Structure formats: C-alpha cells, structure tokens
Amino acid sequence: MTGRSVESVGGNSSDLLTPKHEIRVAIVDDHEAVREGFRSVCERYGFQLISASDTVAELLDSNALRENDVVVLDLSLADGSKPSENVANLIAQGAKVLIFSIADKRSQVTEALRAGAGALIRKSQTMAELAEAIELVASNVEVNNTETSAVIDSDADFKLRAGLSAKEREVLSLYASGFTMRQVASQLQIKESTVKEHIDRVRGKYSSVGRPAPDKANLVLRAIEDGLIDAVQL
C-alpha cells in the first residue's frame, strides 16, 4: 500500500484525481450477480471493463491484464484460493488490487492487505464509494478509509511492514543474497538502472515505516527479518 494518502472514501478526495486516460478494470468474483452489477458501475463511471472472471487463474490465463490495471477482487472465492496468493499473483503482473468483499473474516482481509492490496471496500458500501476507491487506487493514492484503517490498526505488526511489491521482494531477495546489482539485472533480464530504482524504492519504503536501510548490510537485515532470505544463506 503506497502512494499519496487521503483520509477516507466518500469525501472530496476525488478532487485530487486528474485521470489522463480511461481506467481499465477487471473484477474477480464467483457470483454472477456481482459481476453483472459491476458492469453497470463501469458504464456509469466510465471505466473500461476488461474482464469479469470467477477466479484469478481465469483472469491471468486470459492475458487481458496490463500494467496498472485495477482488479476488484473478492476474498472468498469458490476455488478455495488464498487471498494473499491471489493478490500477490495479480501484483506480479503489474496490476493494482482493490478488495471488494463482505469481509466477514478479519484474517483474510489482513492477509490481502499485507500482500499489497490497495484498500478494502465492503459490499455493503455504495457503488459511488467503490468507484471512487477505484479511481484513487488507479492514481496511486492510498485509501485510508475506515474499513482499511480498522484492519491495520488492529494488527500490531502491520505498520512495521514495508509493503514491498512482488518485484521489489524478488529484487531484494537476490540483492541481499549476495548478488551485485548487475548480477540481479542479468538474472531477472532487466536493466541495471531498473534494479537500482527498485532498491531505492525498497529503501524508501523501509524508511517510511521506521526501519531504515541506508546500506546493503541493513537491507540484508531487513530481508532476513521479513523472511525473504534465510540467515544461513549468508
């Protein structure tokens, strides 16, 4: 969960947004009525609906996702998939995730937010609130609404988590394992400058939660603390 922050959905936060293009969205929900209702939300608010799927696997198999698309995701799907894995798999494809659920299981919500979901909107909330949250997530504005904040505040460890993306975790795990930036770039087939950008963002995120990592030694320590690498690797 990163980006600019607003206090809640439902106020004047939409004034912060200046979309430069149509927002592309997908929904993953195993109830047809919810998927069909979401179509009308997209029509009303001008979102481009790229997929309405039963499962995350179906959405990923369709190859419809592009980087920065927003995926509206239910937590409890009939295929029994884990919320954290669903969120992580979507983020790994460059998507932004918004949880849209009855949210009756606090552990599932916490799991999804820890994995990097942008916010929680309950199905009892209005379609206008859902639409506004989609716009905020698409614009990299952190949605600090009551529902999301309540989960975070109840989890003593949550605020100490840096909220690294799947790619940032992958880069950090290699770098902290002893790879140079050039070796990480070669391993992941990306530019060395891109690796540096990821590492710089990782440092910034750790610093923002009071866990500074100004040098590689501290990054190694943070990676061990967060279970990204094993101390015996070093």
Secondary structure, DSSP 8 states (H G I E B T S, - for coil): --SEEES-TTSSGGGG---SS--EEEEE-S-HHHHHHHHHHHHHHT-EEEEEESSHHHHHHTT---TT-EEEE-SS-TT---HHHHHHHHHHTT-EEEEEE----HHHHHHHHHTT--EEEETTS-HHHHHHHHHHHHTTEEE--HHHHHHHHH-TTGGG-----HHHHHHHHHHHTT--HHHHHHHHTS-HHHHHHHHHHHHHHHHHTT----SHHHHHHHHHHTTSS-GGG-
